[in-house]
Amino acid sequence: MQTILVTGASGFVGSRFVRRWGGAYNILAPSHGELDITDAASVERYFADNRPHVVLHLAAISNTWQCEQNPADSYRVNVSGVKNLARAAALCGARFVFFSSDQVYNGNLEYGLLREDMPLSPCSVYARHKLEAEQVAADESPQSVILRATWMYDAPIEGLPVHANFVENFRRMLSDGTPLTFPVREYRGITWVGEVIEVLPRTFTLPAGVYNFGASNTLNTYETACCYFEMLETSLKCDAMIIPDAERFPDHERNISMSNDKIVQASNGDIFFNTTLDGLRIFLEKQKAGYR
Ligand SMILES: NC(=O)c1ccc[n+]([C@@H]2O[C@H](COP(=O)([O-])OP(=O)(O)OC[C@H]3O[C@@H](n4cnc5c(N)ncnc54)[C@H](OP(=O)(O)O)[C@@H]3O)[C@@H](O)[C@H]2O)c1
């Protein structure tokens, strides 16, 4: 049985990975207290003691606002932490699989679905650090698999953490009746985390490189929200509850929506994501069928 070291195992993605794949792999899931990724010496010791075959690196400061407020902390965790782990993984011959983000495209001016080989000029602390971490991972551990994830969602599940996310925002809107506002000048993929978790082990054998990793979406975020609202089949009126925000992103439309052609080809079709709208539809069907 392969040994997988999962960092960030108490987080949104990590906790779901451990729950889904716990029986199929020997999973090491040290807490932040047990393995602080910013402490190079303890990372080295941990690898010498445990010798994982794969490192699924999910630990991060994932809150973009927090990174903007504390860039030094963001750098320590989101760049230096990646360096420590990628280096230790290479030394012990482990495959390094690391979550980057679609935010690395947030300075791009192109329209349409974005590809991995496009030049990038990210315009936030989190995105700049993720991009630098991609380079650091590839330098330290040339066999790294780097996954640019989209914004992910899930319903609350007992015992698992959930952040503010697209479907959660709607659940709150339905319970407290407060309308939601969505940007018109933004394009992004939004992915059910269940789809991500299901295909993650298949990334462990991909050729080294950077891959877009999540649903594509050609609608703007406001249109996406209106479509999801209709899927919910409530008695409320969409135009009263879903408010367009045409002011946000005044300089240029923000497009971070990704093509996933590269990962589909590299995996011979084994790794595939539904579009954002199809994913939302499937998620709702699963909810109705009692998925928890
Ligand atoms: N969630 C999304 O929608 C999304 C979208 C795009 C990319 N991503 C990326 O995907 C990855 C997983 O995201 P997530 O949503 O699961 O993150 P999350 O819920 O915020 O979890 C982050 C995890 O990292 C741990 N951690 C933070 N600092 C650490 C340190 N110094 N040493 C060890 N562990 C540390 C946290 O432990 P404590 O809580 O105990 O500190 C927590 O388990 C991240 O790289 C994130 O940037 C996420």
The ligand as an SDF file (V2000), in Angstrom:
LIG
                    3D

 48 52  0  0  0  0  0  0  0  0999 V2000
  -10.7140   26.0240   -0.9990 N   0  0  0  0  0  0  0  0  0  0  0  0
  -10.6690   26.5420   -2.2130 C   0  0  0  0  0  0  0  0  0  0  0  0
  -11.7080   26.9070   -2.7960 O   0  0  0  0  0  0  0  0  0  0  0  0
   -9.3270   26.6560   -2.9250 C   0  0  0  0  0  0  0  0  0  0  0  0
   -9.2980   27.2240   -4.2170 C   0  0  0  0  0  0  0  0  0  0  0  0
   -8.0790   27.2580   -4.9160 C   0  0  0  0  0  0  0  0  0  0  0  0
   -6.9110   26.7700   -4.3150 C   0  0  0  0  0  0  0  0  0  0  0  0
   -6.9770   26.2770   -3.0410 N   0  0  0  0  0  0  0  0  0  0  0  0
   -5.7250   25.7380   -2.4610 C   0  0  0  0  0  0  0  0  0  0  0  0
   -5.9490   24.3780   -2.1330 O   0  0  0  0  0  0  0  0  0  0  0  0
   -5.2200   24.0100   -0.9640 C   0  0  0  0  0  0  0  0  0  0  0  0
   -6.1690   23.4490    0.0970 C   0  0  0  0  0  0  0  0  0  0  0  0
   -7.1130   24.4890    0.4280 O   0  0  0  0  0  0  0  0  0  0  0  0
   -8.1530   24.3470    1.6160 P   0  0  0  0  0  0  0  0  0  0  0  0
   -9.3470   25.1410    1.2410 O   0  0  0  0  0  0  0  0  0  0  0  0
   -8.2980   22.9100    2.0170 O   0  0  0  0  0  0  0  0  0  0  0  0
   -7.3760   25.1280    2.7580 O   0  0  0  0  0  0  0  0  0  0  0  0
   -7.8400   25.3310    4.2940 P   0  0  0  0  0  0  0  0  0  0  0  0
   -9.1660   24.7430    4.5270 O   0  0  0  0  0  0  0  0  0  0  0  0
   -7.6260   26.7750    4.5990 O   0  0  0  0  0  0  0  0  0  0  0  0
   -6.7750   24.4440    5.0950 O   0  0  0  0  0  0  0  0  0  0  0  0
   -5.4520   24.8510    5.2070 C   0  0  0  0  0  0  0  0  0  0  0  0
   -4.7170   23.8170    6.0290 C   0  0  0  0  0  0  0  0  0  0  0  0
   -3.3430   24.2060    6.1300 O   0  0  0  0  0  0  0  0  0  0  0  0
   -2.9150   24.0130    7.4740 C   0  0  0  0  0  0  0  0  0  0  0  0
   -1.7770   24.8800    7.7410 N   0  0  0  0  0  0  0  0  0  0  0  0
   -1.7220   26.2370    7.6530 C   0  0  0  0  0  0  0  0  0  0  0  0
   -0.4880   26.6640    7.9790 N   0  0  0  0  0  0  0  0  0  0  0  0
    0.2630   25.5580    8.2550 C   0  0  0  0  0  0  0  0  0  0  0  0
    1.5990   25.3370    8.6450 C   0  0  0  0  0  0  0  0  0  0  0  0
    2.4760   26.3630    8.8450 N   0  0  0  0  0  0  0  0  0  0  0  0
    2.0310   24.0670    8.8390 N   0  0  0  0  0  0  0  0  0  0  0  0
    1.1790   23.0290    8.6850 C   0  0  0  0  0  0  0  0  0  0  0  0
   -0.1080   23.1670    8.3270 N   0  0  0  0  0  0  0  0  0  0  0  0
   -0.5670   24.4270    8.1100 C   0  0  0  0  0  0  0  0  0  0  0  0
   -4.1550   24.3420    8.2890 C   0  0  0  0  0  0  0  0  0  0  0  0
   -4.0550   23.8060    9.5860 O   0  0  0  0  0  0  0  0  0  0  0  0
   -4.5740   24.7090   10.8440 P   0  0  0  0  0  0  0  0  0  0  0  0
   -5.9800   25.1140   10.4860 O   0  0  0  0  0  0  0  0  0  0  0  0
   -4.4710   23.7820   11.9990 O   0  0  0  0  0  0  0  0  0  0  0  0
   -3.6530   25.8950   10.9050 O   0  0  0  0  0  0  0  0  0  0  0  0
   -5.2360   23.6380    7.4490 C   0  0  0  0  0  0  0  0  0  0  0  0
   -5.2540   22.2570    7.7410 O   0  0  0  0  0  0  0  0  0  0  0  0
   -4.4900   25.2920   -0.5410 C   0  0  0  0  0  0  0  0  0  0  0  0
   -3.2110   25.3090   -1.1330 O   0  0  0  0  0  0  0  0  0  0  0  0
   -5.3200   26.4090   -1.1590 C   0  0  0  0  0  0  0  0  0  0  0  0
   -4.5680   27.5760   -1.3730 O   0  0  0  0  0  0  0  0  0  0  0  0
   -8.1450   26.1890   -2.3430 C   0  0  0  0  0  0  0  0  0  0  0  0
  1  2  1  0
  2  3  2  0
  2  4  1  0
  4  5  1  0
  4 48  2  0
  5  6  2  0
  6  7  1  0
  7  8  2  0
  8  9  1  0
  8 48  1  0
  9 10  1  0
  9 46  1  0
 10 11  1  0
 11 12  1  0
 11 44  1  0
 12 13  1  0
 13 14  1  0
 14 15  2  0
 14 16  1  0
 14 17  1  0
 17 18  1  0
 18 19  2  0
 18 20  1  0
 18 21  1  0
 21 22  1  0
 22 23  1  0
 23 24  1  0
 23 42  1  0
 24 25  1  0
 25 26  1  0
 25 36  1  0
 26 27  1  0
 26 35  1  0
 27 28  2  0
 28 29  1  0
 29 30  1  0
 29 35  2  0
 30 31  1  0
 30 32  2  0
 32 33  1  0
 33 34  2  0
 34 35  1  0
 36 37  1  0
 36 42  1  0
 37 38  1  0
 38 39  2  0
 38 40  1  0
 38 41  1  0
 42 43  1  0
 44 45  1  0
 44 46  1  0
 46 47  1  0
M  CHG  2   8   1  16  -1
M  END
$$$$
